[in-house]
Amino acid sequence: MIRKEYLMTPGPTPIPHQVSLAQAEPMIHHRTPAYTELFVRMVEGLKKVLYTSNDVLTFAASGTGAMEGAVANCFSPGDRVLVAAGGKFGQRFAEIAKVYKLDVELYEYPWDEAADPEVIARLLREKPDIKGVFLTHSETSTGVVNDVKAVGEAVRETPAILVVDSISGAGALELRTDDWGIDVLVTGSQKALMTPPGLAAAAVSAKAWELIEAADSPAYYFCFKKARKKYNSDSPETPYTPAIGLVKAMSEAVELLLAEGMEAAWERHRTLALCTREAVSAMGLELFPKVLERAYAVTAVKAPEGIGGGDIVRHMNRVHGVIIAGGQDRLKGKIFRIGHVGYYDFFDMAVALSALEMTLKELGFDLELGSGLAAAEKTYLEMARK
Ligand SMILES: *Cc1c(COP(=O)(O)O)cnc(C)c1O
């Protein structure tokens, strides 16, 4: 029997066939002009995707590698940093900072809300020795998206640097690294960048380089200074063997994104999010985030009374071949998450929503089949007409 699978998780995400094919090409050596050309094309393209002219460094690692790199390179043990955490990935920054023995000032905000830029501004005023502010752009575990621009305005005037995890944001959501004053922007390949997992990137500002020059936490593989020096040499390369196949893949994916245009890509994600949102509401379900502004990467939905979020995820996977994500940590069983970051169009969402309706019906939830799909189609036509 033929069984198709539909990957609708917020990472990893589906790979365009051009990107898969690029990865399947014959292996090349990384100390050759052919590789250098490929690598520079990818990095320079990535700068356009991220709206930055800062140095962009890449590492063979999942996104967390670049998060750890940011902590290790910019700070010294004992440095005071402010971590805004409203979900699993915000917490990760705090965990990494503690491993590197930083003095972590934790600003925890409710998981269904966004960080308040004014609170961050106040904490920076109260504790002027804070050297860095850590913020998650798109908090994938909750669906909430932070107002990075407003936080950037609060941090810009202080000596602190702003470190932003946009691993599930970059490529999907409006992101203007330089204009918004982001000093270290970290991202990863397997979300909106439509590439298999395993490549991480960090865009580093002049303000961050000043801290990096003075910092003395240990870093070897993730050493930013070494990576910058190699990239800025006569033949730009990485200090160690790069993930050549992934660089080929990401180079292709970046070209696809730039051909679409970043603003068009952001608008596509917004459209898919609004269609999904309208659909689940029409099915009689409730969205998890209270703050829905900018929340266009992941749709997090509360599991209905009496049905576990995990049951919905498992049933959709086993019976219908549609893979979505459950809740993590304190949200386990309470929510499920539909991803639309990356290589998605409306008809992918129609598949997911159809499977969700049938799943809910089969699990005993009272709904009219087609009600969600109809709402999504209506929203899509309205938005397409504008
Ligand atoms: C996916 C993701 C990460 C990184 O996870 P990895 O498994 O290391 O790729 C970090 N932050 C956010 C917001 C993410 O969505």
Ligand as a Chemical Component Dictionary entry (heavy atoms), coordinates in Angstrom:
data_LIG
# 
_chem_comp.id                   LIG 
_chem_comp.type                 NON-POLYMER 
_chem_comp.pdbx_formal_charge   0 
_chem_comp.three_letter_code    LIG 
# 
loop_
_chem_comp_atom.comp_id 
_chem_comp_atom.atom_id 
_chem_comp_atom.alt_atom_id 
_chem_comp_atom.type_symbol 
_chem_comp_atom.charge 
_chem_comp_atom.model_Cartn_x 
_chem_comp_atom.model_Cartn_y 
_chem_comp_atom.model_Cartn_z 
_chem_comp_atom.pdbx_ordinal 
LIG C1 C1 C 0 14.297 24.692 16.469 1  
LIG C2 C2 C 0 14.630 25.766 17.407 2  
LIG C3 C3 C 0 15.865 25.829 18.081 3  
LIG C4 C4 C 0 17.017 24.920 17.846 4  
LIG O1 O1 O 0 16.830 23.643 17.997 5  
LIG P1 P1 P 0 17.855 22.637 17.339 6  
LIG O2 O2 O 0 17.235 21.344 17.662 7  
LIG O3 O3 O 0 19.158 22.841 17.958 8  
LIG O4 O4 O 0 17.894 22.959 15.876 9  
LIG C5 C5 C 0 16.110 26.898 18.897 10 
LIG N1 N1 N 0 15.223 27.875 19.070 11 
LIG C6 C6 C 0 14.047 27.867 18.429 12 
LIG C7 C7 C 0 13.121 29.007 18.643 13 
LIG C8 C8 C 0 13.711 26.822 17.580 14 
LIG O5 O5 O 0 12.535 26.829 16.943 15 
# 
loop_
_chem_comp_bond.comp_id 
_chem_comp_bond.atom_id_1 
_chem_comp_bond.atom_id_2 
_chem_comp_bond.value_order 
_chem_comp_bond.pdbx_ordinal 
LIG C1 C2 SING 1  
LIG C2 C3 SING 2  
LIG C2 C8 DOUB 3  
LIG C3 C4 SING 4  
LIG C3 C5 DOUB 5  
LIG C4 O1 SING 6  
LIG O1 P1 SING 7  
LIG P1 O2 DOUB 8  
LIG P1 O3 SING 9  
LIG P1 O4 SING 10 
LIG C5 N1 SING 11 
LIG N1 C6 DOUB 12 
LIG C6 C7 SING 13 
LIG C6 C8 SING 14 
LIG C8 O5 SING 15 
# 
